[in-house]
Amino acid sequence: MFPIIDAFVPFAVFLSIVVVIALILRHQYRIKKLKMEAIFIALKRADSIDVEIIEAIKRDDSTLSKDLRRGIVFMAFAVAVATFSRFLSLLRSPELSDAVFGLAVFPAAIGAVYLMFYFLSKK
């Protein structure tokens, strides 16, 4: 229909994936940087080096909470893709909408596995 728009849509999709990955990596870097700064501050203020303090600062979140967060994020992504496919059926063709809706199954399955890990490891 519009050649510029038709070429821009795949570019925007891949660019958004790159931006999301870059933001995740930046967030992880900032968390590691804050942990290292906390260790240096604790070492400067303490008269003696206490291993328990350093271990408490370095300790990651439990894998249980990470599984829950990842499961929720994947399920939300699957819902977003499914909702997008429904809007796509109104704007374009139903066949394309069904294909995009089928793509929503993959993040939903990954999210379901993470949530299953969360609920099974709680027991």
ABEGO torsion letter per residue (X at the ends): XBAAAAAAAAAAAAAAAAAAAAAAAAAAAAAAAAAAAAAAAAAAABABBBAAAAAAAABBBBAAAAAAAAAAAAAAAAAAAAAAAAAAAAABBAAAAAAAAAAAAAAAAAAAAAAAAAAAAAX
